[in-house]
Amino acid sequence: MKQHLSSAQQELYSEFLTFVHEHVEPSANRWDIDQGIPHETISLCAARGYLGGTVPTEFGGQGWDYVTYGLFNEAIGRGSISLSGMFNVHTMVTETLCKWGTDDQQKFWLPKLASGEQVAALALTEPGAGSDLQMMKTNYRREGDTFILNGVKKWITFGAAADVLLVFGKLDGEQPIACLVHKDTPGLTITHIPDMLGFKASYLAMLEFDNVQVPVENMIGRPGFAISYLAPYALEFGRISIAWASLGLLRACVETCGAHVMDRAAFGANLIDHGMISHMITDMGVDLEAATLLCLEACRAKNEHRADATEKIMIAKYFASRAGARHSANAVQIMGALGCNDNHSVSRYYRDSKTMEIVEGSNQIHQLLLGKSFAKKAKRAVRK
Ligand SMILES: Cc1cc2nc3c(=O)[nH]c(=O)nc-3n(C[C@H](O)[C@H](O)[C@H](O)COP(=O)(O)OP(=O)(O)OC[C@H]3O[C@@H](n4cnc5c(N)ncnc54)[C@H](O)[C@@H]3O)c2cc1C
């Protein structure tokens, strides 16, 4: 990967890897078993400036380009997908504010979020509305300078640990809007959802809004904008995060299994000398290389504001999350009984990787959108 990076990106990447090696990898299995990440780790991430990674420096952020943000997610995903979930949802909110927030909203919210004084989460999904966001029932009603918010959001990453939530709903059941809601607002009940398959330490939550009063000035963008503009924009950053974190998970599989098969012997030879095992390692390594290039290309397209960035990001998310799921299953197979124990990281990779195929647009939704796009392009090319 090094040859594709600037020297500044290389330097930051090695800082991220060292951080993960020292502060994430040793504890990640324990966080999963405990179903939570200690406050000290989140504070440490904040102190390093990592919660403000992509926020412009004028608001106290690091002003990273998107390749650097990808490298950060790769390093964190290598260590703990649960921790990567925090950066994923927090960045979806900061980027939405950077793009759609007014000057006053940016000045008010971004410094707090960039410093990590407050952590943000993003609430789209409802018990009756997942892939099809148009089915959202959460409702905002306006009374003077206040919205009255009612509804339920479910499966919200870091919902039980975040300070502020970007909550999507419809104004009078019609125009989609999104507002920032503080966790302590009266009428909001937050319930932790434990025992997930993956993202076990990501504080998933159900949010119930019962006549919650939200100042109108907390609305981001205009009424009617939220599902067509805000959500797709935010999801693009979610997909960048999932793609690169899946890449980190895949790298972890290759490293763990590669080292194991060189030393573990069976039937008079090391595992690597058995063709079926070697085949699995080969496919892992090749997909790791392919996913790396797709992730880099997606973030370069985003850095350069290219028209094809959205599609490149979807391709990277689709490929890397599927590769992560396939190869982490093989990683368990290669490790044998060791890989079946919760104290071994590959069992965590296996569980987390399945979840990566569902979040930020499931693989089926990616197939629908990418399949149509590829077919349309092919038809145009044939006509020429
Ligand atoms: C670990 C985790 C973290 C999450 N974090 C957040 C979060 O922070 N914020 C948030 O808002 N949500 C979050 N979610 C929710 C997530 O976004 C939804 O789970 C996802 O959008 C899918 O919605 P659903 O679960 O309701 O499944 P459904 O939409 O009911 O889909 C069920 C199945 O049907 C398939 N399907 C749906 N439509 C079609 C179609 N047209 N054609 C073919 N197949 C289709 C889907 O791919 C899926 O396999 C999280 C979920 C998980 C598991």
PDBQT file of the ligand as one rigid body, heavy atoms in Angstrom, charges set to zero:
ROOT
HETATM    1  C1  LIG A 401     -24.610  -3.560  13.835  1.00  0.00    +0.000 C 
HETATM    2  C2  LIG A 401     -25.582  -2.631  13.228  1.00  0.00    +0.000 A 
HETATM    3  C3  LIG A 401     -25.388  -1.256  13.378  1.00  0.00    +0.000 A 
HETATM    4  C4  LIG A 401     -26.337  -0.367  12.850  1.00  0.00    +0.000 A 
HETATM    5  N1  LIG A 401     -26.171   0.986  13.061  1.00  0.00    +0.000 NA
HETATM    6  C5  LIG A 401     -27.118   1.856  12.608  1.00  0.00    +0.000 A 
HETATM    7  C6  LIG A 401     -27.009   3.251  12.869  1.00  0.00    +0.000 A 
HETATM    8  O1  LIG A 401     -26.043   3.725  13.483  1.00  0.00    +0.000 OA
HETATM    9  N2  LIG A 401     -28.005   4.070  12.440  1.00  0.00    +0.000 N 
HETATM   10  C7  LIG A 401     -29.092   3.604  11.753  1.00  0.00    +0.000 A 
HETATM   11  O2  LIG A 401     -29.943   4.400  11.388  1.00  0.00    +0.000 OA
HETATM   12  N3  LIG A 401     -29.224   2.271  11.484  1.00  0.00    +0.000 NA
HETATM   13  C8  LIG A 401     -28.263   1.402  11.895  1.00  0.00    +0.000 A 
HETATM   14  N4  LIG A 401     -28.375   0.050  11.635  1.00  0.00    +0.000 N 
HETATM   15  C9  LIG A 401     -29.510  -0.425  10.885  1.00  0.00    +0.000 C 
HETATM   16  C10 LIG A 401     -29.128  -0.769   9.439  1.00  0.00    +0.000 C 
HETATM   17  O3  LIG A 401     -28.924   0.405   8.722  1.00  0.00    +0.000 OA
HETATM   18  C11 LIG A 401     -30.249  -1.627   8.865  1.00  0.00    +0.000 C 
HETATM   19  O4  LIG A 401     -30.160  -2.872   9.520  1.00  0.00    +0.000 OA
HETATM   20  C12 LIG A 401     -30.129  -1.814   7.362  1.00  0.00    +0.000 C 
HETATM   21  O5  LIG A 401     -30.432  -0.620   6.692  1.00  0.00    +0.000 OA
HETATM   22  C13 LIG A 401     -31.087  -2.893   6.855  1.00  0.00    +0.000 C 
HETATM   23  O6  LIG A 401     -32.359  -2.652   7.325  1.00  0.00    +0.000 OA
HETATM   24  P1  LIG A 401     -33.190  -3.792   8.088  1.00  0.00    +0.000 P 
HETATM   25  O7  LIG A 401     -32.309  -4.388   9.121  1.00  0.00    +0.000 OA
HETATM   26  O8  LIG A 401     -34.462  -3.196   8.527  1.00  0.00    +0.000 OA
HETATM   27  O9  LIG A 401     -33.432  -4.894   7.011  1.00  0.00    +0.000 OA
HETATM   28  P2  LIG A 401     -34.567  -4.884   5.869  1.00  0.00    +0.000 P 
HETATM   29  O10 LIG A 401     -34.579  -3.577   5.172  1.00  0.00    +0.000 OA
HETATM   30  O11 LIG A 401     -35.820  -5.398   6.455  1.00  0.00    +0.000 OA
HETATM   31  O12 LIG A 401     -33.963  -5.971   4.892  1.00  0.00    +0.000 OA
HETATM   32  C14 LIG A 401     -33.946  -7.352   5.230  1.00  0.00    +0.000 C 
HETATM   33  C15 LIG A 401     -33.248  -8.117   4.117  1.00  0.00    +0.000 C 
HETATM   34  O13 LIG A 401     -33.926  -7.888   2.892  1.00  0.00    +0.000 OA
HETATM   35  C16 LIG A 401     -33.017  -7.382   1.932  1.00  0.00    +0.000 C 
HETATM   36  N5  LIG A 401     -33.728  -6.412   1.061  1.00  0.00    +0.000 N 
HETATM   37  C17 LIG A 401     -34.374  -5.279   1.405  1.00  0.00    +0.000 A 
HETATM   38  N6  LIG A 401     -34.864  -4.666   0.319  1.00  0.00    +0.000 NA
HETATM   39  C18 LIG A 401     -34.527  -5.434  -0.747  1.00  0.00    +0.000 A 
HETATM   40  C19 LIG A 401     -34.731  -5.357  -2.145  1.00  0.00    +0.000 A 
HETATM   41  N7  LIG A 401     -35.377  -4.305  -2.681  1.00  0.00    +0.000 N 
HETATM   42  N8  LIG A 401     -34.243  -6.331  -2.937  1.00  0.00    +0.000 NA
HETATM   43  C20 LIG A 401     -33.555  -7.378  -2.414  1.00  0.00    +0.000 A 
HETATM   44  N9  LIG A 401     -33.328  -7.525  -1.087  1.00  0.00    +0.000 NA
HETATM   45  C21 LIG A 401     -33.804  -6.564  -0.273  1.00  0.00    +0.000 A 
HETATM   46  C22 LIG A 401     -31.914  -6.709   2.712  1.00  0.00    +0.000 C 
HETATM   47  O14 LIG A 401     -30.710  -6.662   1.985  1.00  0.00    +0.000 OA
HETATM   48  C23 LIG A 401     -31.807  -7.646   3.901  1.00  0.00    +0.000 C 
HETATM   49  O15 LIG A 401     -31.001  -8.728   3.552  1.00  0.00    +0.000 OA
HETATM   50  C24 LIG A 401     -27.449  -0.857  12.143  1.00  0.00    +0.000 A 
HETATM   51  C25 LIG A 401     -27.613  -2.235  11.970  1.00  0.00    +0.000 A 
HETATM   52  C26 LIG A 401     -26.699  -3.111  12.502  1.00  0.00    +0.000 A 
HETATM   53  C27 LIG A 401     -26.906  -4.572  12.307  1.00  0.00    +0.000 C 
ENDROOT
TORSDOF 0
